Amino acid sequence: MFKPLPFLLFFAACLLFNLPAHAQAPLAHNQVPGYYRMQLGQFEITALYDGAIQLDAKLLHHAKPADLNRLLARMFVGNPKMQTAVNAYLINTGEHLVLVDAGASKLFGPTLGFTFQNMRASGFAPDQVDTIIITHLHADHMGGLNDENGKPLYPNATVWVSQTDNDFWLSEKVAEGMPKERQPYFKMARDAAAPYLAAGRWKTFQDGAALVPGVRAVKANGHTPGHTAYAVESAGQKLLIWGDVVHSHAVQFARPGVSIEFDVDQKQAIATRKALMQEMAASGSLVAGMHLPFPGIGHVRAEGKGSYAWVPVEFAPLAKATGQ
């Protein structure tokens, strides 16, 4: 007597073995575009990821090795090498498109220099930028002003820098008085500034200056002589873009008295960090930092006397501007 079940099983097995083989999905080997958008009152803020670099924890000063090891391990950031992001920010006020810092280009290797392409990925073209404001003249913040041939990448932008930082970093006389290993950084600054100076689109400002309506320069010196933060305010909402106040989030929030080798004036850099952290924790205002984990936007929370914690923003849909 014919039994259908074994026959069907045999038939199914034949079909299975004759089906074409499917390989596993190939690895993508690339990350999502590095930008993040948020609304600040009537303004739109876009964080741009320039990349990341590995810094040696030995660059951090005024802390015992055991304390550094504990703080780094607590945040799983690596030791002795710790990843440090480099961020830039676009402020779209509706009337102005302002770029805050321009990234490093390829001056420090292949893992940095993506501000320009991530700006394009975010939907903006470089010729739409009319104002560039620089926190300070270290090359990882302004090396990306030009292409590899020294031609400006932002043809319609005026670049604004602190008068104090301008007079320090662009001075050949100051550079000559520095140790030889530091002199190349002065040349990087002069080279980046040169085409904008030649075009008459390199301008300086004093502390407290309003660069565009809603964006004001805030003195934050120490890291460099003219290091500047930028207070952004729209419809009662506030954001402080504080530049290089923090290089290691795992260490310097908990221990604001820890400085880094790159601080020109270590004592003043520590004083500035302590003052700004205290102010931001008390006000609850948003903060953005060039070396905080991307997108580098969040809040400072007080954790006890003289100690703080970093609270990053949560990924969220883009809210409509107030009144729209």
Stockholm file with secondary structure:
# STOCKHOLM 1.0

chainA/1-324         MFKPLPFLLFFAACLLFNLPAHAQAPLAHNQVPGYYRMQLGQFEITALYDGAIQLDAKLLHHAKPADLNRLLARMFVGNPKMQTAVNAYLINTGEHLVLVDAGASKLFGPTLGFTFQNMRASGFAPDQVDTIIITHLHADHMGGLNDENGKPLYPNATVWVSQTDNDFWLSEKVAEGMPKERQPYFKMARDAAAPYLAAGRWKTFQDGAALVPGVRAVKANGHTPGHTAYAVESAGQKLLIWGDVVHSHAVQFARPGVSIEFDVDQKQAIATRKALMQEMAASGSLVAGMHLPFPGIGHVRAEGKGSYAWVPVEFAPLAKATGQ
#=GR chainA/1-324 SS CCCHHHHHHHHHHHHHHHSCCCCCCCCCCCCCCSEEEEEETTEEEEEEEEEEEEEEGGGEESSCHHHHHHHHHHTTCCSSEEEEEEEEEEEECSSCEEEECCCCTTTTCTTSCCHHHHHHHTTCCGGGCCEEECSCCCHHHHGGGBCTTSCBSCTTCEEEEEHHHHHHHTCHHHHHTSCTTTHHHHHHHHHHHHHHHHTTCEEEECTTCEEETTEEEEECTTSSTTCEEEEEEETTEEEEECTTSCSCHHHHTTCTTCEETTCSSHHHHHHHHHHHHHHHHHHCCEEECTTSSTTCEEEEEEEETTEEEEEECCCCCCCCCTTC
#=GC SS_cons         CCCHHHHHHHHHHHHHHHSCCCCCCCCCCCCCCSEEEEEETTEEEEEEEEEEEEEEGGGEESSCHHHHHHHHHHTTCCSSEEEEEEEEEEEECSSCEEEECCCCTTTTCTTSCCHHHHHHHTTCCGGGCCEEECSCCCHHHHGGGBCTTSCBSCTTCEEEEEHHHHHHHTCHHHHHTSCTTTHHHHHHHHHHHHHHHHTTCEEEECTTCEEETTEEEEECTTSSTTCEEEEEEETTEEEEECTTSCSCHHHHTTCTTCEETTCSSHHHHHHHHHHHHHHHHHHCCEEECTTSSTTCEEEEEEEETTEEEEEECCCCCCCCCTTC
//
